Amino acid sequence: MKHIQGSSMMGFITILVRGKDPELFFQKCIERDILVWNVKKKSDTACAGNIKLRDLSQLKQVKRGTHYKLTFTNKRGFPFLLKSFTRKKELVIGLLLSILLVFFLSNIIWEVRITNVPRDIEEKISDQLTEYGIHQGTWTFTLDSPSNIQQRLINDIPELLWVGVQQNGTSYILEGVEKTIVEEEEVEGPRNLVASKKGVIENMYVSKGQPRVQVNDYVEPGDLLVSGDIQFADENEEDDEKKDKNYEPIAAEGEVIAKTWYETEVTVPLKANHERLTGNKETKYHLKIGGVEFPVWGFGEPEYHKIHRERYEKDLYLFKWNLPISLMETTLSEKTYHKAERSKSEAIDIGIRQAKNELQLRLGPEADIVSENILQEITENGKVKLILYIAVEEDIVKQEPIDQGD
């Protein structure tokens, strides 16, 4: 049956042959390589069968010089269907316009929903989305990919730890997670302040409690800095020397700024290769149907020597259903390669900055890096390896509860 596959797409005709021995007419067709199928004897003088539309011209040649009469009883296939539509232009145009209207309306954002974040952050996200051009009535074709939108939101809103962006039909749904600042749990009740790391005391700001160290003292982790045991005397005693000395535990409060030290290691190459985008770019669009892509806009390749390609696939919707057709957007950006050779001193400067930035990120913005010393410097295999000793001024206070016994 493979020889008749595709006949519905290309079109076929059912013919009725009338005359003496009508089956002989189909035999002549076969002899002329005309494909015939579903041949049925209607009567002694009538016989019907199917032929492909493309063989119609050859059929007329077979008919010449014979006494047979041919009648087309049925016409089927895409060509005939298309012809019937073209006879009703108004209906076809109206149908196409309706399909296009529904298609475009199905690819417009009708709802932007933000969930799982406090009201103030929700307002910030909404303002940023409006700035990005994401709001009701926006074409989905003009928007960045959800991953790019997600990254931009995280960069522009410091309070966001994570945000998920999902397109669901004509809706954009954003779910965020607020960034929580992890603070050391405050000890309730009476407490002392002890050192969390070793260092030399630079400044002290004690609002409650009895200081037990002084500026320039060296302390080790666990050393008592501020005591919560406050000593007071019994006012009823007349003799000062006989007054009973008592202790009233309180919650000590204060800051103890100490100079601390960190040893860190960093490696910097003397030669670096990196690529840079020049800003010149072109955008191409393709319709992807199945695994095949058809160009829609932007033909040919740009005259760039080096090209950086970014591809983004935008799903197309009809109402809430995802169509098996997608719009592929390809951005071709011109790029150049740069080779940088650093001197040893430049590599050392870069390594020091890198080490200080990494340490600052680890300690937080409250810590103040005051100095650095190079303990060891090794140059080998085109790299400079540094071992640094960095001095920092930071609050080393750690709260410790006071054991009051029974």
C-alpha positions as CSV (number, residue, x, y, z in Angstrom):
1,M,0.0,0.0,0.0
2,K,3.0,2.3,0.0
3,H,2.4,3.3,-3.6
4,I,-0.8,5.1,-2.6
5,Q,0.6,6.8,0.5
6,G,0.3,10.6,0.3
7,S,-2.6,10.4,-2.2
8,S,-4.8,12.4,0.2
9,M,-2.2,15.2,0.4
10,M,-1.6,15.3,-3.4
11,G,-5.2,14.6,-4.4
12,F,-6.9,11.7,-6.1
13,I,-10.0,11.3,-8.3
14,T,-12.6,8.5,-8.5
15,I,-13.6,7.9,-12.1
16,L,-16.6,5.9,-13.5
17,V,-15.9,4.2,-16.8
18,R,-18.8,3.3,-19.0
19,G,-18.7,1.1,-22.1
20,K,-18.1,-2.5,-23.2
21,D,-15.6,-4.3,-21.0
22,P,-14.8,-1.2,-18.9
23,E,-12.2,-3.0,-16.9
24,L,-10.0,-3.1,-20.0
25,F,-9.7,0.7,-19.7
26,F,-8.1,0.4,-16.3
27,Q,-5.8,-2.2,-17.8
28,K,-4.7,0.3,-20.4
29,C,-4.0,2.8,-17.7
30,I,-1.8,0.4,-15.9
31,E,0.1,-0.3,-19.1
32,R,0.8,3.5,-19.3
33,D,2.2,3.5,-15.7
34,I,-0.9,5.2,-14.3
35,L,-1.5,4.0,-10.7
36,V,-5.0,2.7,-10.2
37,W,-6.6,1.3,-7.0
38,N,-9.9,0.3,-5.5
39,V,-11.3,-0.8,-8.9
40,K,-14.9,-2.0,-8.5
41,K,-17.3,-3.5,-11.1
42,K,-20.6,-1.6,-10.9
43,S,-22.3,-3.4,-13.8
44,D,-21.5,-5.2,-17.0
45,T,-20.8,-1.8,-18.7
46,A,-19.6,0.3,-15.7
47,C,-16.5,0.1,-13.6
48,A,-15.0,2.6,-11.0
49,G,-11.5,3.2,-9.7
50,N,-9.2,5.8,-8.2
51,I,-6.2,7.6,-9.8
52,K,-3.9,10.3,-8.6
53,L,-4.6,13.9,-9.6
54,R,-1.1,14.2,-11.2
55,D,-2.0,11.4,-13.7
56,L,-5.1,13.2,-15.0
57,S,-3.3,14.5,-18.2
58,Q,-2.1,10.9,-19.0
59,L,-5.6,9.7,-18.5
60,K,-6.9,11.9,-21.2
61,Q,-4.3,10.4,-23.6
62,V,-5.6,6.9,-22.8
63,K,-9.1,8.0,-23.4
64,R,-8.4,9.2,-26.9
65,G,-9.4,6.7,-29.6
66,T,-11.6,4.6,-27.3
67,H,-15.4,4.4,-27.0
68,Y,-15.4,4.7,-23.2
69,K,-17.2,7.5,-21.4
70,L,-15.5,8.9,-18.2
71,T,-17.3,10.5,-15.4
72,F,-15.5,12.0,-12.3
73,T,-17.7,10.9,-9.4
74,N,-15.5,12.0,-6.5
75,K,-12.6,14.4,-5.9
76,R,-10.6,14.2,-2.7
77,G,-7.4,15.5,-1.1
78,F,-5.8,18.8,-0.1
79,P,-5.8,20.5,-3.5
80,F,-9.5,20.2,-3.9
81,L,-10.1,21.3,-0.3
82,L,-7.9,24.4,-0.9
83,K,-9.7,25.2,-4.1
84,S,-13.1,25.0,-2.3
85,F,-11.8,27.5,0.3
86,T,-10.5,29.9,-2.3
87,R,-14.0,30.1,-3.7
88,K,-15.1,31.5,-0.4
89,K,-12.5,34.3,0.1
90,E,-14.5,36.2,2.7
91,L,-14.8,33.1,4.9
92,V,-11.1,32.2,4.5
93,I,-10.0,35.7,5.3
94,G,-12.3,35.9,8.3
95,L,-11.1,32.5,9.6
96,L,-7.4,33.5,9.2
97,L,-8.0,36.8,11.0
98,S,-9.8,35.1,13.8
99,I,-6.9,32.6,14.2
100,L,-4.3,35.4,14.2
101,L,-6.3,37.4,16.7
102,V,-6.7,34.5,19.1
103,F,-3.0,33.7,18.6
104,F,-1.8,37.2,19.4
105,L,-4.2,37.5,22.4
106,S,-2.8,34.2,23.7
107,N,0.7,35.6,23.7
108,I,0.0,38.8,25.6
109,I,0.6,39.0,29.4
110,W,-2.7,39.4,31.1
111,E,-1.6,38.7,34.7
112,V,1.6,39.2,36.7
113,R,1.4,37.4,40.0
114,I,4.0,37.7,42.8
115,T,3.9,35.2,45.7
116,N,5.7,34.2,48.9
117,V,7.3,37.5,49.7
118,P,6.4,40.4,52.1
119,R,4.3,43.3,50.9
120,D,7.3,45.7,50.7
121,I,9.4,43.4,48.7
122,E,6.4,42.6,46.5
123,E,6.1,46.3,45.7
124,K,9.9,46.5,44.8
125,I,9.6,43.5,42.5
126,S,6.5,45.0,40.8
127,D,8.4,48.3,40.3
128,Q,11.4,46.5,38.8
129,L,9.2,44.4,36.5
130,T,7.5,47.5,35.2
131,E,11.0,49.0,34.6
132,Y,11.9,45.9,32.6
133,G,8.7,46.3,30.5
134,I,6.9,43.3,32.1
135,H,3.3,44.3,32.8
136,Q,-0.3,43.6,31.6
137,G,-0.6,44.0,27.9
138,T,3.1,43.3,27.0
139,W,3.9,41.0,24.1
140,T,5.7,37.9,25.3
141,F,7.9,38.1,22.2
142,T,9.6,41.3,23.4
143,L,10.6,39.9,26.9
144,D,13.9,38.5,28.1
145,S,14.1,34.8,29.0
146,P,12.8,33.9,32.5
147,S,16.4,33.1,33.6
148,N,17.6,36.6,32.6
149,I,14.7,38.2,34.4
150,Q,15.4,36.2,37.5
151,Q,19.1,37.2,37.5
152,R,18.2,40.9,37.0
153,L,15.8,40.8,39.9
154,I,18.3,39.2,42.2
155,N,20.9,41.8,41.2
156,D,18.6,44.8,41.6
157,I,16.8,43.8,44.8
158,P,19.3,43.0,47.6
159,E,16.5,41.6,49.9
160,L,15.9,38.7,47.5
161,L,17.8,35.5,48.1
162,W,16.1,33.6,45.2
163,V,13.3,34.2,42.8
164,G,11.6,31.9,40.3
165,V,10.1,33.2,37.2
166,Q,7.6,31.0,35.3
167,Q,5.4,31.8,32.3
168,N,2.1,29.9,32.4
169,G,0.1,30.8,29.3
170,T,-0.8,34.4,29.5
171,S,0.4,34.7,33.1
172,Y,3.8,35.5,34.6
173,I,4.2,33.9,38.0
174,L,7.0,34.9,40.3
175,E,7.8,33.2,43.6
176,G,10.5,34.7,45.8
177,V,12.5,33.9,48.9
178,E,13.5,36.8,51.2
179,K,17.1,37.0,52.2
180,T,17.3,36.5,56.0
181,I,20.3,37.9,57.9
182,V,21.6,35.2,60.2
183,E,22.4,36.8,63.5
184,E,24.0,35.2,66.5
185,E,21.2,34.2,68.8
186,E,21.0,36.6,71.8
187,V,21.5,34.9,75.1
188,E,18.6,35.6,77.4
189,G,19.2,36.5,81.0
190,P,22.5,37.3,82.7
191,R,25.5,36.9,80.5
192,N,29.2,37.7,80.0
193,L,30.9,38.9,76.9
194,V,33.9,36.7,75.9
195,A,36.3,36.7,73.0
196,S,35.3,34.7,69.9
197,K,38.9,34.8,68.5
198,K,42.4,35.9,69.4
199,G,43.5,39.5,68.9
200,V,44.7,42.8,70.5
201,I,42.1,45.1,71.9
202,E,41.8,48.4,70.0
203,N,38.6,50.0,71.4
204,M,35.9,49.1,73.9
205,Y,32.3,50.4,74.1
206,V,30.7,48.9,77.2
207,S,27.1,50.0,78.0
208,K,26.4,47.4,80.7
209,G,28.7,45.2,82.7
210,Q,32.2,45.4,84.2
211,P,35.2,45.5,81.7
212,R,37.8,42.9,82.5
213,V,40.3,43.8,79.8
214,Q,41.9,47.1,78.6
215,V,43.0,48.6,75.3
216,N,46.2,46.9,74.0
217,D,45.5,43.7,75.9
218,Y,46.0,40.4,74.0
219,V,43.1,38.0,74.3
220,E,42.5,34.4,73.3
221,P,39.2,32.8,72.3
222,G,37.1,32.3,75.5
223,D,38.8,35.1,77.5
224,L,36.4,37.2,79.6
225,L,36.0,40.7,78.1
226,V,33.0,42.1,80.0
227,S,31.6,40.6,83.1
228,G,27.9,40.5,83.9
229,D,28.5,40.1,87.6
230,I,28.2,43.6,89.1
231,Q,29.5,44.0,92.6
232,F,27.7,46.2,95.1
233,A,27.8,46.9,98.9
234,D,25.2,46.6,101.6
235,E,24.2,50.2,102.5
236,N,23.0,49.2,106.0
237,E,26.5,48.4,107.2
238,E,28.2,51.3,108.9
239,D,31.7,49.9,108.7
240,D,32.8,50.1,105.1
241,E,35.3,47.3,105.6
242,K,32.6,45.0,107.0
243,K,30.1,45.6,104.3
244,D,29.1,42.4,102.7
245,K,30.1,42.4,99.1
246,N,27.5,40.9,96.9
247,Y,27.2,40.3,93.1
248,E,24.1,41.0,91.0
249,P,24.2,39.2,87.6
250,I,23.1,41.3,84.6
251,A,23.1,41.0,80.8
252,A,26.4,42.6,79.7
253,E,26.3,44.7,76.6
254,G,29.0,46.3,74.5
255,E,31.4,46.1,71.6
256,V,35.0,45.1,71.8
257,I,37.0,46.0,68.7
258,A,40.2,44.0,68.3
259,K,42.9,43.6,65.7
260,T,42.9,40.1,64.4
261,W,45.0,38.3,61.7
262,Y,44.2,36.0,58.9
263,E,46.6,34.0,56.7
264,T,45.3,33.5,53.2
265,E,46.7,32.1,49.9
266,V,46.1,33.3,46.4
267,T,47.5,32.5,42.9
268,V,47.5,34.9,39.9
269,P,48.6,33.9,36.3
270,L,51.1,36.2,34.6
271,K,49.2,35.7,31.3
272,A,45.4,36.0,30.9
273,N,43.1,35.4,28.0
274,H,39.6,36.8,27.9
275,E,37.0,37.6,25.3
276,R,35.1,40.9,25.1
277,L,31.9,41.9,23.3
278,T,32.2,45.0,21.1
279,G,28.5,45.9,21.3
280,N,27.8,45.1,17.7
281,K,25.1,42.5,17.4
282,E,22.3,41.2,15.1
283,T,19.2,39.3,16.0
284,K,17.6,36.5,14.0
285,Y,14.3,34.8,14.4
286,H,13.2,31.3,13.4
287,L,10.0,29.3,13.8
288,K,10.7,25.9,15.2
289,I,8.2,23.2,14.2
290,G,9.2,19.8,15.5
291,G,12.9,19.6,15.0
292,V,12.9,21.9,11.9
293,E,13.6,25.6,11.9
294,F,12.3,28.1,9.4
295,P,13.9,31.5,9.1
296,V,11.5,34.4,9.7
297,W,13.7,37.5,10.2
298,G,17.4,38.1,9.7
299,F,19.1,36.2,6.9
300,G,22.7,35.6,6.2
301,E,25.6,35.8,8.6
302,P,27.0,39.2,9.9
303,E,30.5,40.2,8.8
304,Y,32.1,39.5,12.2
305,H,35.3,37.6,12.5
306,K,34.4,36.1,15.9
307,I,30.8,35.6,16.9
308,H,29.2,34.9,20.3
309,R,25.8,33.2,20.0
310,E,23.0,33.3,22.5
311,R,19.8,31.4,21.8
312,Y,16.5,31.7,23.5
313,E,13.4,29.6,22.7
314,K,10.0,31.3,23.4
315,D,7.0,29.0,23.6
316,L,3.9,30.0,21.7
317,Y,0.4,29.6,23.3
318,L,-3.1,29.2,22.1
319,F,-5.2,30.1,25.1
320,K,-3.6,28.1,27.9
321,W,-2.2,25.3,25.6
322,N,1.4,25.3,24.6
323,L,1.6,25.0,20.8
324,P,4.1,22.6,19.2
325,I,5.6,25.7,17.6
326,S,8.2,27.9,19.2
327,L,10.0,31.1,18.3
328,M,13.8,30.9,18.3
329,E,15.6,34.1,19.0
330,T,19.3,34.1,18.2
331,T,21.6,37.0,19.1
332,L,24.9,37.2,17.2
333,S,27.3,39.5,19.0
334,E,30.8,40.5,17.8
335,K,33.5,39.5,20.1
336,T,37.3,40.0,20.3
337,Y,39.9,38.0,22.1
338,H,42.5,39.8,24.3
339,K,45.7,38.5,25.6
340,A,47.0,40.3,28.7
341,E,50.5,39.9,30.0
342,R,51.1,41.1,33.5
343,S,54.3,42.0,35.2
344,K,55.2,40.4,38.5
345,S,54.3,43.6,40.4
346,E,50.9,43.8,38.6
347,A,50.1,40.2,39.5
348,I,51.0,40.8,43.1
349,D,48.7,43.9,43.3
350,I,45.8,41.9,41.7
351,G,46.4,39.0,44.1
352,I,46.3,41.3,47.1
353,R,43.1,42.9,46.0
354,Q,41.5,39.5,45.3
355,A,42.5,38.1,48.7
356,K,41.2,41.2,50.5
357,N,37.9,41.2,48.6
358,E,37.3,37.5,49.4
359,L,38.1,38.0,53.1
360,Q,35.8,41.1,53.2
361,L,33.0,39.0,51.8
362,R,33.6,36.3,54.4
363,L,33.8,38.7,57.4
364,G,31.0,41.1,56.4
365,P,30.9,44.8,55.8
366,E,31.4,45.6,59.6
367,A,35.0,44.3,59.5
368,D,37.7,46.8,58.5
369,I,40.8,45.5,56.8
370,V,43.7,47.7,57.9
371,S,46.9,46.2,56.5
372,E,48.5,43.2,54.7
373,N,51.9,41.6,54.6
374,I,53.4,39.2,52.1
375,L,54.7,36.2,54.0
376,Q,55.8,34.2,51.0
377,E,56.0,34.9,47.2
378,I,56.7,32.1,44.7
379,T,56.8,32.5,40.9
380,E,56.6,29.3,38.9
381,N,54.8,27.9,35.8
382,G,53.7,31.3,34.7
383,K,51.9,32.1,38.0
384,V,52.6,34.1,41.1
385,K,51.6,32.4,44.4
386,L,51.2,34.6,47.4
387,I,50.7,33.8,51.1
388,L,49.4,36.9,52.8
389,Y,49.0,37.9,56.5
390,I,46.0,40.3,56.7
391,A,45.2,42.4,59.7
392,V,41.6,43.2,60.4
393,E,39.7,45.3,63.0
394,E,36.5,43.7,64.0
395,D,34.1,43.1,66.9
396,I,35.1,39.9,68.6
397,V,32.4,39.8,71.2
398,K,30.6,36.5,71.9
399,Q,27.8,36.2,74.5
400,E,28.1,33.5,77.2
401,P,25.4,32.8,79.8
402,I,26.3,33.2,83.5
403,D,25.8,30.0,85.5
404,Q,23.8,31.0,88.6
405,G,23.8,27.6,90.1
406,D,20.8,26.6,92.2
